[in-house]
Amino acid sequence: YQRRVRGSISKTMTEKKPITLYTSPTPNGWKVSIALEELGIPYNVHGIKLQTNEQKQDWFLKINPNGRIPAIVDHSNGDFAVFESAAILVYLAENFPGGEKLLPKDLKQKTQVLEWSFFQMAGVGPMQGQANHFLHMAPEKIEYGIKRYTDETKRLYSVLDKALEGKEYLANNQYSIADILNFSWVLIHDFAQVSLDGFPNLKKWGERIAKRPAVVKGLVVPEKNPRINFFNDDGSVKF
């Protein structure tokens, strides 16, 4: 494994830090850098250049056969590779000290965290991602596609808003990987042209999470997103 990534990560670096994170400044990438910061796990960063399809190169496909970011390699566990953002967060929470604060060990509490985690993976991410595609990347403007996916994003936001009624966090009223996973996408709601005006609970939840120091740090890994600016002049995150 070391031979395949030696061009960007030296053996000395990986001996000092247990995790190497392969990522880009996108919602899916931010999930993992935020979790690493929350848990205080030392990590190296390999920024993946999506614009040059670096994620499709053979060396990276050996880490993630799907050719997508993010992915990690755990050098403290035999260079074990993990891909898919939710799987990575579960892995980190279950294998590093303090992980239970993001993923409880109690079966019922853990299940509630996983419910809202999978809700993001199966719903918010794919639907809002499609809204972003039709709004900003499609070669022609297709009103049906824009309406279909922005409406579904709004519906999913309404589910989150209702779930947060009278609560500070999604599962067990305790900050968890479920909040990290959903926050990373809801953060860029403006990019999907979805207003939070009708979702007061969701807005307060996002503002609460945006103030966390680990979140602020995680959102600049590997660098600030060049297309989406959600930082105030003082470095705080606007939601």
C-alpha distance (Angstrom), angle and dihedral (degrees) to the residues before:
residue distance angle dihedral
Y1 . . .
Q2 3.82 . .
R3 3.79 90.1 .
R4 3.80 91.6 55.8
V5 3.81 95.9 53.4
R6 3.80 100.6 30.2
G7 3.78 90.7 111.2
S8 3.80 91.4 70.4
I9 3.80 108.0 16.7
S10 3.77 123.4 45.0
K11 3.77 124.6 -147.4
T12 3.80 90.0 -118.0
M13 3.80 91.4 57.0
T14 3.77 94.3 49.7
E15 3.81 91.3 48.8
K16 3.81 88.9 56.8
K17 3.80 96.8 44.9
P18 3.81 124.4 41.3
I19 3.81 98.3 -151.2
T20 3.77 133.9 53.7
L21 3.81 112.8 -164.1
Y22 3.79 120.2 -155.9
T23 3.77 106.7 -160.7
S24 3.79 152.2 133.4
P25 3.83 131.4 -144.8
T26 3.81 96.2 -87.2
P27 3.82 134.0 113.8
N28 3.80 92.2 -97.0
G29 3.78 91.8 49.1
W30 3.80 93.8 47.6
K31 3.80 91.1 56.9
V32 3.79 91.9 67.5
S33 3.80 99.0 40.2
I34 3.82 89.4 49.9
A35 3.82 91.5 50.6
L36 3.81 91.7 47.8
E37 3.79 89.9 51.0
E38 3.82 92.4 46.2
L39 3.80 91.2 52.7
G40 3.78 94.4 41.1
I41 3.80 93.1 -126.2
P42 3.82 113.1 161.6
Y43 3.80 111.3 -124.4
N44 3.77 144.2 172.2
V45 3.79 119.5 -133.8
H46 3.78 127.4 -138.3
G47 3.79 107.7 -173.3
I48 3.80 110.2 -145.0
K49 3.81 115.8 -144.4
L50 3.79 103.2 -137.6
Q51 3.79 92.5 -179.5
T52 3.81 89.9 65.4
N53 3.83 94.2 40.5
E54 3.79 91.9 -116.8
Q55 3.81 86.9 155.7
K56 3.83 88.6 67.2
Q57 3.79 95.3 56.5
D58 3.78 117.6 115.4
W59 3.78 95.2 -114.9
F60 3.81 91.8 56.6
L61 3.80 94.3 43.4
K62 3.80 86.8 62.4
I63 3.81 87.0 62.0
N64 3.81 97.0 38.7
P65 3.81 114.6 14.0
N66 3.81 89.0 -164.5
G67 3.78 92.1 63.7
R68 3.80 96.5 -130.7
I69 3.77 136.0 120.8
P70 2.94 140.0 -84.6
A71 3.78 112.8 53.1
I72 3.77 134.2 147.1
V73 3.77 137.0 -157.1
D74 3.80 116.6 -150.4
H75 3.80 106.8 -148.1
S76 3.81 90.3 -176.6
N77 3.80 89.2 63.3
G78 3.78 104.7 48.4
D79 3.83 95.4 -73.8
F80 3.80 89.8 -62.7
A81 3.81 111.2 -175.3
V82 3.81 123.7 -145.2
F83 3.80 127.7 -174.8
E84 3.85 134.9 -177.5
S85 3.79 113.1 63.8
A86 3.81 98.6 -115.8
A87 3.80 91.6 47.2
I88 3.80 89.1 51.2
L89 3.81 92.5 51.4
V90 3.80 91.9 48.9
Y91 3.80 90.3 48.0
L92 3.81 92.8 50.5
A93 3.80 93.5 45.8
E94 3.79 93.1 49.1
N95 3.79 98.0 43.1
F96 3.80 107.3 38.1
P97 3.82 131.3 65.0
G98 3.78 114.9 -88.8
G99 3.79 93.2 19.2
E100 3.78 92.6 128.0
K101 3.79 89.0 73.5
L102 3.82 87.8 68.3
L103 3.81 98.2 32.9
P104 3.82 117.1 25.8
K105 3.79 120.2 -139.4
D106 3.81 93.5 -139.8
L107 3.82 106.5 102.3
K108 3.81 97.6 -133.1
Q109 3.79 94.1 44.8
K110 3.79 91.7 44.8
T111 3.79 91.2 50.3
Q112 3.80 91.4 53.7
V113 3.80 89.9 52.4
L114 3.79 90.9 49.6
E115 3.81 92.0 48.1
W116 3.79 92.2 59.5
S117 3.79 91.2 39.6
F118 3.79 92.2 56.1
F119 3.81 89.3 42.7
Q120 3.78 87.3 63.7
M121 3.78 95.3 43.3
A122 3.81 94.5 48.5
G123 3.80 98.8 33.7
V124 3.79 124.4 13.4
G125 3.79 97.3 39.8
P126 3.82 99.3 45.3
M127 3.81 95.8 40.2
Q128 3.79 96.9 44.4
G129 3.79 89.0 42.7
Q130 3.78 89.9 56.7
A131 3.81 90.4 47.8
N132 3.80 88.6 53.7
H133 3.80 90.5 49.0
F134 3.80 95.9 52.1
L135 3.80 91.8 43.0
H136 3.78 99.8 46.2
M137 3.80 113.2 10.8
A138 3.79 110.8 32.2
P139 3.82 112.0 109.1
E140 3.80 89.8 -130.3
K141 3.79 133.4 28.5
I142 3.80 109.5 -103.1
E143 3.80 109.8 -175.1
Y144 3.80 93.7 -166.9
G145 3.80 92.2 56.6
I146 3.80 92.8 45.6
K147 3.81 93.3 49.3
R148 3.79 94.4 41.8
Y149 3.79 95.3 55.2
T150 3.80 100.0 34.3
D151 3.82 89.3 51.0
E152 3.80 90.9 49.8
T153 3.80 90.6 48.0
K154 3.79 89.2 53.2
R155 3.80 90.5 49.2
L156 3.80 91.1 52.1
Y157 3.80 90.1 47.9
S158 3.80 88.4 53.5
V159 3.81 89.4 55.1
L160 3.80 90.3 52.0
D161 3.80 91.6 45.7
K162 3.79 92.0 53.3
A163 3.80 92.1 46.0
L164 3.82 89.4 54.3
E165 3.80 95.1 52.6
G166 3.80 106.7 128.2
K167 3.81 91.0 -2.2
E168 3.78 137.2 96.5
Y169 3.82 97.0 -150.6
L170 3.78 137.2 26.9
A171 3.81 103.9 -114.4
N172 3.80 125.5 39.8
N173 3.82 87.1 -18.3
Q174 3.80 86.4 -84.3
Y175 3.79 127.8 117.5
S176 3.80 108.7 -104.7
I177 3.78 145.9 150.2
A178 3.82 86.9 -76.4
D179 3.79 89.8 66.1
I180 3.80 93.0 45.7
L181 3.81 92.6 50.5
N182 3.81 95.3 48.6
F183 3.80 96.3 38.4
S184 3.79 93.3 57.3
W185 3.81 90.2 62.7
V186 3.80 100.8 35.1
L187 3.80 87.3 52.7
I188 3.82 89.8 72.5
H189 3.81 95.7 46.4
D190 3.81 90.2 127.5
F191 3.82 90.2 60.1
A192 3.82 87.7 58.0
Q193 3.82 89.2 46.2
V194 3.80 91.8 -118.5
S195 3.81 116.8 139.8
L196 3.79 122.2 -146.8
D197 3.81 92.5 -150.5
G198 3.80 91.3 106.9
F199 3.79 94.2 45.2
P200 3.83 107.2 65.0
N201 3.80 96.1 162.9
L202 3.79 91.8 49.9
K203 3.79 91.3 48.8
K204 3.81 93.6 51.4
W205 3.82 90.1 46.5
G206 3.80 91.7 52.2
E207 3.79 93.1 46.5
R208 3.80 89.3 50.9
I209 3.80 93.4 51.7
A210 3.81 93.7 43.0
K211 3.82 89.3 64.0
R212 3.80 93.9 60.1
P213 3.83 110.7 110.5
A214 3.81 92.5 -138.5
V215 3.80 90.2 54.1
V216 3.79 93.0 51.4
K217 3.82 89.9 50.0
G218 3.78 93.9 45.6
L219 3.79 93.2 52.8
V220 3.80 93.3 65.7
V221 3.82 95.0 54.3
P222 2.96 118.8 144.3
E223 3.82 86.6 -5.3
K224 3.79 139.5 -45.3
N225 3.78 115.3 -66.9
P226 3.82 105.9 -100.9
R227 3.83 93.9 -148.9
I228 3.79 103.5 40.3
N229 3.80 119.7 51.0
F230 3.79 115.6 -170.0
F231 3.80 97.6 155.7
N232 3.77 125.0 107.0
D233 3.81 120.0 -138.3
D234 3.82 90.0 -98.4
G235 3.81 91.9 56.1
S236 3.80 96.3 -104.6
V237 3.80 120.1 130.4
K238 3.78 119.6 -108.7
F239 3.77 116.4 -148.3
